């Protein structure tokens, strides 16, 4: 079973390139973030024509998550189910075959002093409690998405200069680590133990891809029963080099499920 994750930074702008990528790599599941359109405008028909079922939850111009799958998804849920904001355009969950997939777009945080940064840290805490409520260590669970945090120094270029960045600040890294400690394994890191490969390259830096100035903030995390069946994982950098690319690229993991 091949599972991929991709922040499209506007699915409308990347649709043709994304359909080409699907045809080339044939994932069983593709989790997409930052679709950036309301549900009434989601391009479901061309995705279905390409052979995929799709479920999604979006809003106008911002956020938005979707799960594309070869097999029809069941038990679809969106958003948190606690006392806080539901954030339905940031979390979508579905069962596909033997696996439940939770696809998330974690808030970026804007600035350390901004209220959205505190919201981001709490969001990750809420996610850990969400997983605690709904799953156990025996569950077949995969958590994917743009988590907007570089977990370790090897996950970002020049980490010593990023200490006050919202995607590398200690508070955010600790909140992410607490969520990971539920029992998730970072599937990409198992097969790629060295740093230097990233999923996000900032538009604002000229030739950031060529310079290798990136961040690994996109993840495929697996519960113990699923992680032990992982067979490979890789970052496909080619789409990030294409004209009019998203600032993110595809992360892919294969499982013998």
Buried (B, 14 or more C-beta within 10 A) or exposed (E): BBBBBBBBBBBEBBBEBBBEBBEEEEBBBBBBBBBBBBBEEBBBEEBEEBEBBBBBBBBEEEBBBBBBBBBEBEEEBBBBEEEEEEBBBBBBBBBBBEBBBBBBBBBBBEEEEEEEBBBBBEBBEBBBEBBEEBBEEEBBBBBBBBBBBBBBEBBBBEBEEBEEBBBBBEBBBEBBEEBBEBBBBBBBBBBBEEBEBBBBBEEEEEEBBEEEBBBBBBBBBBBBBBBEBBEBBBBBBEBBEEEEBBBBBBBBBBBEB
